[in-house]
Amino acid sequence: MADPEQNTDDKRGTDNNVDEDYKVIDSPLSSKMRRDGIDIDVQIYRGEDEEGWILEVIDGAGTSIVWEDHFATDQAALDELKRDIAANGMKQFNPHLQKRSDQ
């Protein structure tokens, strides 16, 4: 995974410093994904005036994981997620397994 940052804040909605007129373009490639019994919400988006696409995955506990790198296309972002899942599996997005491995 390309150095994602984990947080529980929704980057897109509740920050008081966000301009309400700022337009976010959601990719049609955004979707919910279920594999190996683990559900994630895949969000791919960019600002209207931004060049790069942002990849964000929200796990079953509502934790947001945002990749630091921006992607040239929404398809490139989705491809990166698929490569990451192929290499590391879906367990990385299971909050119950993460808690056990931290102990």
C-alpha positions in Angstrom: 0.0 0.0 0.0 1.4 3.4 -0.9 1.6 4.9 2.6 -2.0 5.4 3.5 -3.0 7.5 6.4 -5.6 6.1 8.8 -8.1 8.3 10.6 -11.7 8.3 11.6 -12.5 11.7 10.2 -14.4 12.0 6.9 -12.0 14.1 4.8 -14.9 15.3 2.6 -17.6 16.6 4.9 -17.3 17.9 8.4 -14.2 20.2 8.5 -15.4 23.7 9.3 -12.6 25.1 7.1 -14.0 23.4 4.0 -15.6 25.8 1.5 -19.2 24.6 1.0 -19.1 25.7 -2.6 -16.1 23.5 -3.3 -17.1 20.8 -5.8 -16.0 17.2 -5.4 -16.2 14.9 -8.4 -16.9 11.3 -7.4 -15.6 8.7 -9.8 -18.1 6.1 -11.2 -15.5 3.6 -10.1 -16.3 4.2 -6.4 -18.2 1.3 -5.0 -18.6 -1.1 -2.1 -16.5 -4.2 -2.2 -16.8 -7.5 -0.4 -14.1 -10.1 -0.5 -13.1 -12.9 2.0 -16.1 -11.9 4.2 -14.8 -8.3 4.6 -16.7 -5.2 3.4 -15.1 -2.0 2.4 -16.4 1.2 0.9 -14.0 2.4 -1.9 -14.2 6.1 -2.6 -12.3 7.7 -5.5 -12.7 11.4 -5.9 -11.0 14.7 -6.8 -11.6 18.3 -6.3 -13.1 20.1 -9.4 -9.9 22.1 -9.9 -7.5 19.3 -8.9 -5.5 17.1 -11.3 -5.1 14.0 -9.2 -7.6 11.4 -7.9 -7.8 10.5 -4.2 -8.2 6.9 -3.1 -10.0 6.4 0.2 -11.1 3.1 1.7 -13.5 3.0 4.7 -13.5 -0.2 6.6 -16.3 -1.9 8.5 -15.6 0.2 11.7 -15.8 3.5 9.8 -12.1 4.1 9.8 -10.9 6.1 6.7 -7.7 5.1 5.0 -6.5 7.7 2.5 -3.6 7.1 0.2 -1.0 9.9 0.4 -0.3 9.7 -3.4 -2.8 11.1 -5.8 -3.4 9.2 -9.1 -3.5 10.5 -12.6 -6.8 8.7 -13.3 -9.6 7.2 -11.3 -8.8 3.8 -13.0 -5.1 4.1 -11.8 -6.4 4.6 -8.2 -8.6 1.5 -8.4 -5.8 -0.5 -10.0 -3.5 0.4 -7.1 -6.2 -0.8 -4.6 -6.5 -4.1 -6.5 -2.7 -4.6 -6.5 -2.6 -3.8 -2.8 -5.4 -6.3 -2.0 -3.6 -9.0 -4.2 -0.4 -8.4 -2.3 -1.7 -7.9 1.3 -5.2 -9.3 1.3 -8.4 -7.9 2.6 -7.5 -8.7 6.2 -5.7 -5.3 6.4 -9.2 -3.7 6.2 -10.7 -5.9 9.0 -10.8 -3.8 12.2 -11.3 -6.9 14.4 -8.1 -8.5 13.0 -6.2 -5.2 13.4 -7.1 -5.0 17.1 -5.9 -8.6 17.7 -2.6 -8.0 15.8 -1.9 -4.8 17.8 -2.1 -6.6 21.1 
